[in-house]
Amino acid sequence: MGSMNDPKRKLSPAEIDEAGLAGWQQVDENLTARFATKNFATGLELVNRIGASAEDANHHPDLTLTYPEVGVTLSSHDVGGITSRDIDLARVISGHAGDLGVGSGSGDG
């Protein structure tokens, strides 16, 4: 039962689906999301918060900061796919975006 939380185990698309991450898409071996920050200051704040959480988790996403949005790509490079670490960090990142009033690309919230 605890295998979902094995940080070294690659998750299947079904398992990733089950996690129910709003605004995140699975693209190849990555989880990606775009957050419409609408201004640079909010984007920078979001990146800073993601950075702090990434350091805490010792798991680092690829981030892009542009004027209207922040792009996040999560992958566990050591296993070549998506693991529970990515799911956990995705949830945290979505939480930060929510705190800042930033919607993800899906537009449902």
Steps between C-alpha positions, in 0.01 A plus 500: 500500500777745584658470155341824375726677744819327391699798374707279270208339321381637169126557505268388223281752313199355684661562838589854399141549383375372835699766682255749349741788450296787363678693228786250460557303183711196443730556205728207426690438824418839649223673690448852372285794604469862402387760749361827366656749738395799286787706635870453556506567875248224568692266272820573686334443837359168376844394374653593837244293689544206264875533546472487879273193486731334248795551734300355790406197291847479343318455171535770239262583216589684182346846515439763235408852605355723230297818527153342501565154640715251684562160343591202715635165384540220753681173446706257704813485288646214703217268394421661165138565578246633746507384862316581822753780554370674189138455605575638847688800365231564237242518780719741697556717192127512427451604863745787465327612181167488680635707788611762248169493316662357188296268281648206315456458127182294526300806605271315740549676824 
